[in-house]
């Protein structure tokens, strides 16, 4: 095991938590020394970017700073999704703190924090990858892909996605490091990881539903490190304690400010998405039933996408005055009925939500991510290169000067899709085969693959935007790197590998 420094942490008992030393490879520190200023240059030259959800977080932050009753009034009568109840308060509190530090430049403060966190995750990723993936050149490529992935855009966005992803990835990398004997399984460290996970849930409340994923990791560590049942359960309890405390505090707070006990109301509108998608894609007619949602949709004419979902929700509120909890119960009952009535259409809708090509580019295509940064950022405002479909049409209509760019985009898109396909298919096959020989690295690769698959599938159940998949990018890259490492060794000269 590499040299470690020890940090003493008071958590009701004194324990020591080992802090990992950075890899001693010649390229690693220069790599970080390049990435950090590049992110700073992008921030200073391009500034930050805003998305439709940005206004909601900034509005809550303004309320925290200026409304003395922000913590008492939940706005229960302000619709089926009152702004004060719709989002968790971790990011608005962070925005409010940044506004206090710099009222005019608070967005730069947020983006700087998010960029610094993603660089720290790159450092942790590089340290961990040294044990999982042998070829140094392959590790360098994976870190470069991670640095140029979707993080390059969302580090600069006034949204919680980047920071949430950094916390998410940190938890799973530390758990995997314990599986591989890089870190000892200490109760203090497990409690700290649970606290980090609880903090991440204050940024994205859906993380509470995913809490079983790190808990499974804690149980796997108990098995790998032969801790015994009692110690394993103690570690699981140490992880779950801060998560349960945070969830209970949110429920109690909501009970105080609304008179209703609940953790989140974000599911209310989301349960409408599958029916909207099935109808929009011509897969089925989920609004042919007789429930209140179907009757409302038929009276309006089922719309498309987000506008269709909000039109149904607005009509239900205007006609029925359902409170947020009743609204969520109604839409969930409709979702369950639609899935039972049209199971094949629902599965097809899930596969459509996956957006395989976009997901592969998010993880494996630097050019596609640079294009997205240019397209979605207010300063450039357009892609570096046109979309591949547009370039293909231009070439077919005689614009042959665009052919090299079209071929480059087509090749990168094909390579990205092939890499994701290898990760999806080859990683579990290879890992299961090697697990029979007791390969601990195979167990870690399979764990990363499972976490990413379950995480993405949970979003595909209802609706997924590519930023939702951002936390899985480092895990998919590590699983891919572990899978192709044997091929890389055979195809790469020894001098280049090391």
C-alpha positions, -999 to +999 in steps of 0.1 A: +000+000+000+013+035-008+025+059+018-004+077+037-007+106+061-029+102+091-056+126+101-072+124+136-110+131+136-132+135+166-165+116+160-175+106+195-144+084+195-109+090+183-099+072+151-074+078+124-083+082+088-055+076+062-052+101+035-039+087+002-006+100-013-008+110-049+007+087-075+044+092-081+041+089-119+059+116-138+029+128-158+003+129-130+011+162-112+018+180-145-015+167-158-034+182-128-013+214-131-026+218-166-062+209-160-067+233-131-056+264-149-075+253-180-107+252-160-098+286-145-092+301-179-125+287-192-142+303-162-126+337-166-130+339-204-165+323-208-180+330-174-208+308-161-238+294-178-275+293-168-301+267-175-339+267-170-335+253-135-310+280-125-337+305-117-354+282-092-322+278-072-313+315-073-349+324-063-347+302-032-313+317-024-328+352-026-356+341-003-331+328+022-313+361+023-342+385+022-374+367+035-373+363+073-400+336+071-383+314+044-378+285+069-414+287+082-435+291+051-435+263+026-460+279+003-484+249+006-512+267-013-490+279-042-497+251-066-490+214-071-452+221-069-446+252-047-411+266-054-402+265-017-409+227-016-398+216-050-361+215-045-337+205-017-320+234+000-284+224-001-276+243-033-298+274-026-279+277+007-246+275-011-258+301-036-269+323-007-235+320+009-217+328-024-240+359-028-229+371+007-193+367-003-197+384-036-231+398-045-221+406-081-197+377-087-214+349-068-218+327-099-180+328-105-175+318-068-199+288-073-182+277-106-148+280-090-159+258-061-174+233-085-143+233-108-120+228-077-141+199-066-139+182-100-101+186-101-100+170-066-120+141-079-096+138-108-067+135-083-086+108-063-095+090-096-058+090-107-047+077-073-073+049-073-069+039-110-032+031-104-044+000-084-072-010-107-056-004-141-020-014-148-010+004-180+000+040-172-008+052-207-043+039-204-048+056-171-036+089-186-062+085-215-090+078-190-082+108-169-080+130-200-114+117-211-129+124-176-114+159-176-130+166-211-163+149-203-195+166-194-178+181-163-163+206-186-197+222-191-215+216-158-185+229-137-194+263-152-232+259-148-252+274-119-267+240-111-259+213-085-250+186-110-212+191-109-209+193-071-233+165-066-214+143-090-181+151-072-195+140-039-212+109-054-180+097-071-159+104-040-180+080-019-178+052-044-141+056-050-133+055-013-156+024-009-138+007-038-104+016-023-114-003+008-124-033-012-089-033-027-071-028+006-060+007-003-077+021+028-086+004+061-123-001+070-126+022+099-159+032+115-148+069+115-142+068+078-176+050+072-194+076+092-176+103+072-187+087+040-223+086+052-221+123+061-208+131+026-236+110+011-261+129+032-246+162+021-250+151-016-287+143-010-292+180+001-282+188-035-303+162-052-330+146-031-333+116-055-301+104-040-320+091-010-335+064-032-300+055-043-286+051-008-288+013-010-259+014-036-232+026-012-247+004+015-242-026-007-206-014-011-203-014+027-215-049+029-192-060+001-163-045+020-173-065+051-171-097+030-139-088+013-121-077+044-136-105+066-150-082+092-176-106+104-214-100+105-213-077+137-186-054+124-202-052+089-236-043+104-219-017+126-203-001+094-237-002+076-253+015+106-224+041+107-230+050+071-268+050+074-269+071+106-262+106+090-284+098+060-313+088+082-308+118+104-308+142+075-339+126+059-357+127+093-348+164+097-362+172+063-394+153+070-398+171+103-391+205+088-417+199+061-442+188+087-435+220+106-439+243+077-468+226+059-485+203+084-477+173+062-449+148+067-430+141+035-394+141+022-398+154-014-426+163-039-404+162-070-419+129-081-453+145-087-446+159-121-421+132-130-446+104-129-463+120-159-433+117-181-436+080-191-471+084-204-461+116-223-432+098-238-452+067-248-478+088-265-453+112-281-433+083-296-464+064-308-456+034-286-491+032-269-521+052-258-515+055-220-542+081-218-570+057-229-578+048-193-605+064-171-585+079-143-584+116-136-551+121-153-563+104-185-596+124-185-576+156-181-551+146-209-580+137-233-597+170-226-565+189-234-551+167-261-519+151-250-491+175-256-454+167-262-425+167-238-422+190-209-450+213-222-474+183-223-466+173-187-470+208-173-502+213-192-518+183-176-504+193-142-516+229-145-551+217-155-553+193-126-543+221-102-568+245-117-597+221-117-591+200-086-568+220-063-549+190-053-522+197-027-486+186-036-489+152-017-523+144-033-510+154-067-480+130-063-502+102-052-525+107-082-497+108-107-480+078-092-512+058-094-515+068-130-479+058-137-484+024-121-515+018-142-499+029-174-469+005-168-492-024-160-514-017-191-485-011-216-454-029-203-436-034-236-442+003-246-429+013-212-397-007-217-393+008-252-398+043-237-370+035-211-347+025-239-355+058-257-348+077-225-313+062-224-302+082-255-274+058-261-255+081-285-257+111-263-246+091-233-216+076-251-205+111-262-209+125-226-184+099-214-161+092-243-161+122-268-141+153-260-152+170-292-189+164-286-185+178-251-166+209-264-195+213-289-221+211-260-201+236-240-201+260-270-238+254-278-252+257-243-229+284-230-242+319-235-208+334-246-200+312-277-237+305-283-230+280-312-213+247-318-176+246-327-187+222-355-223+218-368-242+187-357-233+155-375-267+154-392-264+190-404-229+183-418-241+151-435-269+169-452-245+197-463-221+172-478-249+154-497-259+188-511-225+195-525-206+212-496-176+189-499-154+212-479-173+200-448-165+164-456-134+162-433-153+176-403-182+152-410-158+122-412-142+133-379-175+137-361-187+104-375-156+085-365-156+100-330-193+092-326-187+056-338-158+052-314-177+066-285-206+042-292-183+013-295-166+022-262-199+024-243-211-009-259-179-026-247-185-013-212-222-024-212-215-059-226-179-069-220-174-055-185-199-078-167-190-108-188-153-104-181-158-095-144-181-125-137-156-149-153-127-135-133-147-134-101-146-172-101-109-170-095-113-145-066-102-115-086-109-085-063-104-060-091-131-077-111-154-073-081-147-036-081-152-032-118-185-051-116-196-029-086-189+003-106-208-012-136-238-021-114-239+013-097-238+031-130-264+008-146-288+011-117-284+048-114-290+054-151-319+030-153-336+047-123-337+079-143-348+062-175-379+049-157-393+084-160-371+110-177-334+115-182-313+145-193-277+139-199-266+160-169-284+135-147-259+108-159-229+130-150-221+111-117-216+079-136-189+092-160-158+083-139-173+049-129-180+040-165-145+051-175-129+030-148-150+000-158-141+005-195-104+009-186-104-023-165-121-042-194-097-032-222-065-032-201-055-067-213-061-057-249-042-025-243-012-044-229-010-066-260-015-037-285+009-012-268+047-014-267+061-018-232+078+016-233+046+034-241+026+014-215+048+024-186 
